[in-house]
């Protein structure tokens, strides 16, 4: 198959979050299985532009990627509006439309990877016009909690732009059953398949007992709680810090690592609260972590915590489990299975509930270790990239055949 992905961004645009990792991982595995993948995206890296060739194809680890030059006229004309600097924008790329027309006859499957952006609008409508099988991913953005954020603008855009594309798509892809419900809540009856993200299973469980980094020292005796996500209000960073400050006197060896880009400028406020509580040095802010540092933190952590209001299907959670790290999640992470298999806990994303859960878990280090081992076994069985990619290929094949019957 020749598959076209229309994406929010592509590596190394890691400031855009988890979808960058998952789209690239899926594309590369499809290529390894003998398929051809072409990615249409822009040079966006959130509030930056990637230093990459634009408006022409380049090979990125076997995947043909077009980084089209984006234009954001609203951000250019109204830079004083604060929320515009914290958004990837519409990602309008004027050169993309013409190239879509050229490439579409050779494409077998079109798969859009995120709503609210021009690549999805352009590629989705190009696929519909060409009567190509169209697969549509929302990646958690239609979660009712997330629709509350800038809700009026989102509702208007969904009705005018996204609904017509979803209604004419061949198949909707959901990461979780909760996403299926959120599609149906919008009144969309298009066939839907649940195909979660996958994860690389870590071969070696060795990790350094000490991590010396510019953001602070983690020593062998420290009890490490790790948060790894964008420091965005919806992710619950403030609630986790609040909960940690309530219990850290009981656990003098405990450190909280808040890893992620500070796109909302929250760290300064957090630091002031932490210093006021007399816990400077107990909460570390490394910013966005990648590569070796990221792997070391995931392996070294005793507990991973994500008290998010709404997630699609967090890659960081899967990565923590793959590194044998127990997890503490909110219901908004839509991953109740971790509690069912004994790999972690799911609690309300409120400071009281989080503080109580943290206390119970940190009082029992052996239980944390056991949870981590169960988590690694669980994701190895059901969430390896090979397993997930095979499910996706099956969905594409079925969609192609169904599309033929209705053309």
Secondary structure, DSSP 8 states (H G I E B T S, - for coil): -EEEEE-S--TT-GGG-HHHHHHHHHHHHHHHTT-EEEEEEESEETTEE--S--SSEEEETTEEEEEE--B-HHHHH-TT-GGGGGS----B-TTHHHHHHHHGGG-SEEEE--SSSHHHHHHHHHHHHHT-EEEEE-TTTT-HHHHTTTHHHHHHHIIIIIHHHHHH-SEEEESSHHHHHHHHHTT--S-EEE----B---S-----S-EEETTEEE-TT-EEEEEES---GGGTHHHHHHHHHHHTTT-TTEEEEEES--TT--HHHHHHHHHHTT-TTTEEEEES--HHHHHHHHHH-SEEEE--S--S--HHHHHHHHTT-EEEE-GGG--THHHHTTSEEE--SSHHHHHHHHHHHHT-HHHHHHHHHHHHHHHHHH-BHHHHHHHHHHHHHHHHHHHHHH-
